[in-house]
Amino acid sequence: MSEQAEETRLAVLSILVEARESASAVNAYLSEYGAYIVGRMGIPYREKGVSVISVVLDAPLGAINALSGKLGKLPGVSAKSLFR
């Protein structure tokens, strides 16, 4: 019996971190889903007191939604996904 691989989606996850104390939790979640990450870019925008992170994922829809949801529940963190 052959197993079918779960279908993956290409997505860009945009993360805004306004609460610096949430940064370690953001990094922990990204590490947890690291197997799905194709690339990541982070920009500290000091003038506005925010860090902007863009993450490209190739992952099952459920994993992308779970990561986005976990990040969005952190204090001072917003996360939105754009799918192909």
C-alpha positions in Angstrom: 0.0 0.0 0.0 1.5 3.4 -1.0 1.0 6.4 1.1 0.0 9.7 -0.6 1.9 12.7 0.5 -0.4 15.4 2.0 -1.0 18.2 -0.5 1.0 21.4 0.4 0.3 25.0 -0.4 2.8 27.8 -1.1 2.2 30.7 1.3 3.8 33.9 2.5 3.2 34.6 6.2 3.6 38.2 7.2 4.3 38.8 10.9 4.4 42.2 12.8 6.0 42.0 16.2 5.3 45.1 18.3 5.9 43.6 21.7 9.6 42.7 22.0 8.9 40.3 24.9 7.0 38.1 22.4 10.0 37.7 20.1 11.3 34.5 21.7 7.9 32.9 21.4 7.7 33.9 17.7 11.1 32.3 17.1 10.1 29.2 19.0 7.0 28.8 16.8 9.0 29.4 13.6 11.5 26.8 14.7 8.7 24.3 15.5 7.5 24.7 11.9 11.0 25.0 10.4 10.6 21.9 8.2 8.1 23.8 6.1 10.0 27.1 5.9 11.5 27.8 2.4 12.9 31.2 3.4 12.6 34.0 6.0 13.4 37.7 6.1 13.2 39.9 9.2 13.5 43.6 9.3 13.6 45.6 12.6 11.9 48.9 11.9 13.2 50.8 15.0 11.6 54.1 14.1 8.2 52.5 14.4 9.1 50.1 17.2 8.1 47.1 15.2 9.8 44.1 13.6 8.5 42.9 10.3 9.0 39.2 9.4 8.1 37.5 6.1 8.2 33.8 5.9 7.7 31.7 2.8 6.2 28.3 3.6 5.5 25.1 1.5 3.2 23.3 3.9 -0.2 21.6 4.4 -3.0 24.2 4.8 -3.6 23.0 8.4 0.0 23.7 9.4 0.0 27.2 7.9 -3.2 28.0 9.6 -2.0 26.6 12.9 1.2 28.6 12.8 -0.6 31.8 11.9 -3.1 31.2 14.7 -0.5 30.5 17.3 1.5 33.6 16.3 -1.7 35.8 16.3 -2.5 34.8 19.9 0.8 36.2 21.2 0.6 39.6 22.8 1.7 42.4 20.4 1.9 40.0 17.4 -0.1 40.1 14.2 0.1 37.4 11.5 -1.6 37.1 8.1 -1.2 34.6 5.3 -1.3 34.9 1.6 -1.7 31.7 -0.4 -0.9 30.7 -4.0 
